Amino acid sequence: MREFIVEADGGSRGNPGPAGYGSVVIDATTGETLVERAEYIGIATNNVAEYKGLVTGLRAARELDPTASVRVRMDSKLVVEQMSGRWKIKHPDMKPLAAEASRILPPTQVTYEWIPREQNKHADRLANEAMDAGRRGEQWSPSASTAELDARAARSAVPEPTGPPGDAAAGAAKARAALKAPGSGAPLKGRGELRDQPPLARTMTTSPRGEAAKADVRAAQNVATPQPTVGWGTAPDMGAPATFVLLRHGETPLTPQKRFSGSGGTDPSLSDVGREQAERAATALAARGTIQAIVASPLTRTRQTAAAVAARLGLDVVIEDGLRETDFGAWEGLTFAEVQERYPDDLKTWLASPKAEPTGGGESFAATARRMATTRDKLIASYAGRTVLLVTHVTPIKTLVRLALGAPPESLFRMELSAASLSAVAYYADGNASVRLFNDTSHLR
């Protein structure tokens, strides 16, 4: 499934006054601008203009691919909270617009995220271009728009974040800078702007510096929604982050045999060792004392692990299908050596490309990443400012960590994740993430 980002904004010079909106649809994987739309709408309020921008952006996304998942990013707290169902819609002018927006795509395909105004410059510039055109008695014309170029220039002017060694925010900024650097081959949209350029420049040198640059580009391209940030120590108080404590389920009979065990196999239960591991994890989490909710994959082994923790903490377990393990197709129940013997070509392709599926139509790592990004955003919105235990599997946990770090897909093969281990990622209001713990097994010793 493809993933789009819709950024929308609206404005009114007078509130109510002459108003316009702007919408942009972005490919979440490459960062390429796919569609720009803007319109002068006459006399209206800011909120009405914002809703009209949202409606137009969603329609544009549907025209591109009606099956795509869509992440809406707006600086209007009102629209984001109302469309997320957390605030009531009382204004008579906004009710029909909100209803229209909710009908464009199935609600399960759309998530909403608030962003600061400085991160919504592209849509803001489109809205202002539309209002400027209206003042001249004209309608906005895409051929005369400089909104994308202006927004790109504004992003380039943001000072590079600084921080201590290993600061993930500073590292992500460097990776994003690599995408904009001459010769990076980053996809560009626009009038005569190298539309056929490949996602990675084929002319990069093979020197160590060139290899490092390519690695930066690959890392940046795997961050679905790059977020500008501020320097270490100067960040505003954004409130408590949504913190996901990630618990891998305990062992099943297949675990010590190192067999592929995804969502398309026999759905094994915990072994005696696995049940003991779940109890030890529950004891450790009870001592931690910060878990406010528990969400689990629907598979038996995760539900059993979650139940052990829930009984200790006195919490209910919410089942989230998006946390299920990858489907490994015909490889389910086989060891790596058995797969290599039976399906050598398919395995080689799978190891080389995140888009490759296991034999028999399983789920690719790219598809798992899209699913996990959608699930992550849904849970962040539902549990803003809270600490939530997610009881899930190897690939989902590794994928959440990879996305938080902006690391390339091949990093999945470079992480060790033990049964019943604990990891943690915090998600802040400005869109940044911080990996706080990985593969902690101290409670099992």
C-alpha positions in Angstrom: 0.0 0.0 0.0 1.3 3.5 -0.9 1.5 6.2 1.7 0.8 9.8 1.1 1.3 12.9 3.3 -1.3 15.6 2.9 -0.3 19.0 4.2 -3.1 21.6 4.1 -3.6 25.2 5.3 -6.1 28.0 4.9 -6.1 31.7 5.8 -8.4 34.7 5.9 -7.3 38.3 5.9 -9.9 39.6 8.3 -11.4 36.4 9.8 -13.8 36.6 8.2 -12.3 38.2 5.1 -10.8 37.4 1.8 -9.7 33.8 2.2 -7.9 31.0 0.4 -6.4 27.6 1.0 -3.5 25.5 -0.1 -2.9 21.7 -0.2 0.0 19.5 -1.1 0.3 15.7 -1.5 3.7 14.2 -0.8 5.0 10.7 -1.4 5.8 9.5 2.2 8.7 7.3 1.0 10.6 9.6 -1.3 9.4 13.1 -0.1 8.5 14.0 -3.7 5.7 16.6 -4.1 3.0 14.9 -6.2 0.2 17.5 -6.3 -0.2 21.2 -5.4 -3.6 22.8 -5.2 -4.8 26.2 -4.1 -7.9 28.4 -4.5 -9.3 31.8 -3.5 -12.7 31.2 -1.9 -14.0 34.7 -1.3 -15.1 35.9 2.2 -14.7 33.2 4.8 -13.1 32.5 8.2 -9.7 30.9 8.8 -11.2 27.6 10.0 -13.5 27.3 7.0 -10.5 27.9 4.7 -8.5 25.3 6.6 -11.2 22.7 6.2 -11.6 23.4 2.5 -7.8 22.9 2.2 -8.2 19.6 3.9 -11.0 18.4 1.7 -9.1 19.3 -1.5 -5.9 17.6 -0.3 -7.8 14.4 0.6 -9.5 14.4 -2.8 -6.2 14.9 -4.5 -4.8 11.9 -2.6 -7.8 9.8 -3.5 -7.3 10.6 -7.2 -3.7 9.4 -7.1 -4.5 6.2 -5.3 -7.8 5.5 -3.5 -6.3 2.6 -1.6 -3.3 4.6 -0.2 -2.9 5.4 3.5 -2.9 9.1 4.2 -1.2 11.1 6.9 -2.7 14.5 7.2 -0.4 17.1 8.7 -1.9 20.5 9.6 -1.0 23.4 12.0 -4.7 23.9 12.8 -5.1 22.2 16.2 -8.9 22.7 15.9 -9.1 20.8 12.6 -6.8 18.0 13.7 -8.6 17.4 17.0 -12.0 17.6 15.5 -11.2 15.2 12.6 -9.5 12.8 15.1 -12.8 12.7 17.0 -11.4 14.3 20.2 -13.2 17.6 19.9 -16.8 18.3 19.0 -17.7 20.3 15.9 -20.1 23.0 16.9 -19.8 25.7 14.2 -22.5 25.3 11.5 -20.1 26.3 8.7 -17.6 23.6 9.6 -19.9 20.6 10.2 -20.7 19.9 6.5 -17.0 20.4 5.6 -15.9 18.0 8.3 -18.5 15.4 7.2 -17.4 15.8 3.6 -13.7 15.3 4.5 -14.6 12.1 6.5 -16.4 10.6 3.5 -13.6 11.0 1.0 -11.5 8.0 2.2 -12.3 5.3 4.7 -11.4 6.5 8.2 -9.0 3.5 8.7 -6.8 4.9 5.9 -6.4 8.4 7.3 -4.6 9.7 10.4 -4.2 13.3 11.6 -1.1 15.0 13.1 -0.7 18.5 14.4 2.5 20.3 13.4 3.9 23.7 14.2 3.2 26.4 11.6 6.9 26.7 10.6 6.7 23.0 9.4 3.7 23.7 7.2 5.3 26.4 5.0 4.5 24.8 1.7 0.7 24.7 2.2 0.8 28.1 3.9 2.6 29.7 0.9 0.0 28.1 -1.5 -2.8 29.6 0.6 -1.2 33.0 0.5 -0.6 32.8 -3.2 -4.4 32.0 -3.6 -5.3 35.0 -1.5 -2.9 37.3 -3.4 -4.5 36.1 -6.7 -7.9 36.8 -5.3 -6.9 40.4 -4.4 -5.9 40.8 -8.1 -9.3 39.5 -9.2 -7.7 36.2 -10.4 -7.6 32.6 -9.5 -4.4 30.8 -8.4 -2.4 29.3 -11.3 0.0 26.4 -10.7 2.3 27.7 -13.5 3.0 30.9 -11.6 3.4 29.2 -8.2 6.8 29.4 -6.4 5.4 27.8 -3.2 7.5 24.6 -3.4 10.7 26.5 -4.2 10.1 29.0 -1.4 9.3 26.3 1.1 12.5 24.3 0.1 14.6 27.5 0.5 13.1 28.1 3.9 14.0 24.6 5.0 17.5 25.0 3.7 17.9 28.1 5.8 17.1 26.4 9.1 20.4 26.1 11.1 21.6 22.6 11.5 20.7 21.2 15.0 23.6 20.8 17.4 23.9 18.3 20.2 26.0 15.8 22.0 27.6 12.9 20.1 24.9 10.5 18.9 22.1 13.0 19.1 19.5 11.5 16.7 18.0 14.8 15.8 21.2 16.3 14.6 22.0 13.1 12.7 18.6 13.2 11.0 19.2 16.8 10.0 22.5 15.9 8.3 20.8 13.1 6.4 18.1 15.4 5.2 20.8 17.9 4.2 22.3 15.1 2.1 19.1 14.8 0.2 19.1 18.4 -0.8 22.9 18.5 -1.6 23.9 18.8 -5.2 24.4 15.4 -6.7 22.2 13.7 -4.2 19.7 12.7 -6.8 16.8 13.4 -4.5 13.6 13.4 -6.6 12.4 16.8 -7.5 9.0 18.0 -8.8 8.3 20.9 -10.9 8.4 22.6 -14.2 11.5 21.2 -16.0 13.2 19.9 -12.8 14.7 16.5 -13.7 11.5 14.5 -13.3 13.2 11.3 -14.6 16.1 11.4 -12.1 16.5 8.1 -10.2 16.1 8.2 -6.4 19.8 7.8 -5.8 22.3 9.4 -8.1 24.1 6.8 -10.3 27.1 9.1 -10.7 28.2 9.2 -7.0 31.8 8.4 -6.4 32.9 5.2 -4.7 35.3 7.0 -2.4 34.7 6.6 1.4 33.1 10.1 1.4 30.8 9.1 -1.5 29.8 5.9 0.2 29.0 7.9 3.4 26.9 10.4 1.4 25.0 7.5 -0.2 24.3 6.1 3.2 23.0 9.4 4.4 20.7 9.7 1.5 19.4 6.2 2.0 18.8 6.9 5.7 17.0 10.2 4.9 14.8 8.6 2.3 13.6 6.1 4.8 12.3 8.8 7.2 8.7 9.1 6.0 8.1 12.6 7.4 11.3 14.5 8.0 10.8 17.1 10.8 12.8 20.2 11.4 14.0 20.5 14.9 15.7 23.0 17.3 19.0 22.8 18.9 19.8 20.7 22.0 19.0 22.5 25.1 16.8 25.1 23.4 13.8 23.0 22.7 10.4 24.4 23.9 8.4 22.6 26.5 6.3 20.3 24.3 4.8 18.4 27.2 5.1 14.7 28.0 5.8 12.5 24.9 3.9 9.5 24.0 6.2 6.7 25.2 5.9 3.2 23.8 7.5 0.5 25.9 8.0 -2.4 23.5 7.7 -5.9 24.9 8.5 -8.9 22.6 6.4 -11.9 23.5 7.9 -14.8 25.4 9.3 -17.9 23.8 7.1 -20.4 21.9 8.3 -23.9 20.9 9.5 -22.4 17.6 11.6 -19.7 19.2 14.7 -21.7 20.3 14.6 -23.5 17.0 14.9 -20.2 15.2 12.0 -20.9 12.9 10.1 -18.3 10.9 7.0 -17.6 12.9 4.9 -14.8 11.5 1.2 -13.9 11.2 0.6 -16.5 8.5 1.7 -19.6 10.4 0.3 -21.9 13.1 -0.1 -19.1 15.7 1.8 -21.0 18.4 1.2 -20.5 22.2 3.9 -19.7 24.7 6.0 -22.6 25.9 6.6 -23.1 29.7 9.8 -21.0 29.3 7.8 -18.3 27.5 5.2 -18.2 30.3 7.9 -17.8 32.9 9.5 -15.0 30.8 6.1 -13.2 30.6 5.8 -13.4 34.4 9.3 -12.0 34.9 8.5 -9.2 32.5 5.3 -8.5 34.3 7.2 -8.2 37.6 9.7 -5.8 36.1 7.0 -3.6 34.6 5.1 -3.5 37.9 8.2 -2.3 39.6 8.7 0.3 36.9 5.2 1.7 37.7 4.8 3.9 34.7 2.6 1.8 32.3 -0.8 3.4 31.8 -2.2 1.2 29.1 -1.5 -2.1 27.3 -1.9 -2.7 23.6 -1.1 -6.1 22.0 -0.9 -7.9 18.7 -3.8 -10.2 18.0 -1.6 -13.4 17.9 -1.9 -15.9 20.7 1.7 -15.6 22.0 1.4 -11.8 22.4 -2.1 -11.9 23.9 -0.8 -14.5 26.5 2.2 -12.3 27.3 0.1 -9.2 27.6 -2.4 -11.0 29.8 0.4 -11.9 32.3 1.4 -8.2 32.5 -2.2 -7.0 32.6 -3.0 -9.3 35.6 -0.1 -7.8 37.5 -0.9 -4.2 36.7 -4.7 -4.3 36.9 -5.1 -3.0 33.3 -7.2 -4.2 30.3 -5.5 -5.3 27.1 -6.5 -3.5 23.8 -5.9 -5.6 20.7 -4.4 -3.8 17.7 -4.1 -5.7 14.4 -1.4 -3.4 13.1 1.0 -4.8 15.7 0.9 -8.3 14.2 4.1 -10.0 13.0 5.1 -10.0 9.3 3.6 -12.8 7.2 6.4 -15.0 6.0 4.4 -16.9 3.5 5.7 -20.4 2.6 8.6 -19.9 4.9 6.4 -20.1 8.0 7.7 -22.8 10.4 11.0 -23.3 8.5 14.5 -22.5 9.7 16.7 -20.1 7.7 18.8 -23.1 6.5 15.7 -24.9 5.2 14.5 -21.8 3.4 18.0 -21.4 1.8 17.8 -25.0 0.6 14.3 -24.9 -0.7 14.0 -21.3 -2.0 17.5 -20.0 -2.5 16.7 -17.4 -5.2 13.7 -16.0 -3.3 15.7 -15.8 -0.1 18.6 -14.0 -1.9 16.1 -11.4 -3.4 14.4 -11.0 0.0 17.7 -10.2 1.7 18.7 -7.7 -0.9 15.5 -5.7 -1.2 12.9 -4.6 1.4 10.3 -4.7 -1.3 10.7 -8.4 -1.9 8.1 -10.8 -0.5 8.8 -14.2 1.0 7.9 -17.1 -1.2 4.1 -17.7 -1.6 3.0 -14.1 -1.3 4.1 -13.1 2.3 4.6 -9.5 3.5 7.6 -7.5 2.4 9.6 -5.5 5.0 8.5 -2.3 3.0 4.9 -3.3 3.5 5.5 -4.0 7.2 7.1 -0.5 7.5 4.1 1.2 6.0 1.8 -0.7 8.3 3.8 0.1 11.3 4.1 3.8 10.5 0.3 4.0 10.2 -0.2 2.0 13.5 2.4 4.2 15.2 0.7 7.4 14.2 -2.7 6.0 15.3 -1.4 5.0 18.7 0.5 8.3 19.2 -2.8 10.2 18.6 -4.7 7.9 20.9 -2.2 7.9 23.7 -0.7 11.4 23.5 1.5 12.1 26.6 1.0 8.6 28.1 3.3 5.6 28.6 1.9 2.6 26.8 3.1 -1.0 26.7 3.0 -2.5 23.2 3.3 -6.3 23.3 4.3 -7.3 19.8 6.9 -9.2 17.7 10.5 -9.0 16.4 9.8 -7.3 13.1 7.4 -4.6 14.4 9.7 -3.7 17.2 12.8 -3.5 15.0 10.8 -1.5 12.5 9.6 1.1 15.1 13.2 1.5 16.2 14.5 1.8 12.6 11.9 4.5 11.8 12.7 6.4 15.0 16.4 6.4 14.1 15.8 7.2 10.4 17.9 4.1 9.6 17.9 2.2 6.3 15.9 -1.1 5.9 19.0 -3.2 6.1 19.4 -2.2 9.7 16.7 -4.8 10.5 19.3 -7.5 10.0 21.7 -5.8 12.4 19.5 -5.8 15.5 19.4 -8.6 18.1 16.0 -8.8 19.8 15.5 -11.5 22.4 12.3 -13.1 23.6 10.5 -11.1 26.3 13.0 -8.2 25.9 12.0 -4.6 26.6 12.7 -1.6 24.4 11.3 2.0 24.5 10.7 4.9 22.1 9.4 8.3 23.0 7.5 10.4 20.5 7.3 14.2 20.9 4.8 16.8 19.7 7.1 18.2 17.1 7.4 14.8 15.4 10.8 13.8 16.7 11.4 10.5 18.3 14.0 9.3 20.9 15.0 5.6 21.3 15.5 5.2 25.1 16.0 1.5 25.5 16.7 -1.5 23.3 16.7 -5.3 24.0 16.8 -5.1 27.8 16.8 -8.6 29.2 18.0 -7.8 32.7 14.6 -8.9 34.2 15.2 -12.4 32.8 18.5 -13.0 34.6 
